[in-house]
């Protein structure tokens, strides 16, 4: 298994959320591209 590379992680915030506007409870989904190997 490869080490997790933070530079390949991209974050997209949904409507009415952001870095300074949290929604409680916040949930995360991690997925990746089979083509590029990038995480989303």
C-alpha positions in Angstrom: 0.0 0.0 0.0 1.3 3.5 -0.9 1.6 6.3 1.6 -1.1 9.0 1.5 0.1 12.1 -0.4 -1.7 15.2 0.9 -0.8 17.1 -2.3 -3.1 14.8 -4.2 -6.1 15.6 -1.9 -8.8 18.0 -3.2 -11.6 19.4 -1.0 -14.9 20.5 -2.3 -17.4 22.2 0.0 -21.1 21.7 -0.5 -23.7 24.5 -0.5 -23.7 26.7 2.7 -20.5 25.1 4.0 -16.9 26.1 3.9 -13.7 26.3 6.0 -15.3 28.9 8.3 -18.9 27.8 8.2 -19.1 24.3 9.6 -22.2 22.1 9.6 -22.7 19.9 12.6 -22.5 17.0 12.3 -20.0 17.3 9.4 -19.5 14.2 7.3 -16.7 13.4 4.8 -16.5 11.2 1.8 -13.1 10.2 0.3 -13.0 8.9 -3.2 -10.3 8.7 -5.9 -9.7 8.7 -9.6 -8.6 5.5 -11.1 -7.0 7.4 -14.0 -5.0 10.0 -12.1 -4.8 8.5 -8.6 -6.0 11.8 -7.1 -8.2 11.8 -4.0 -11.3 13.9 -3.6 
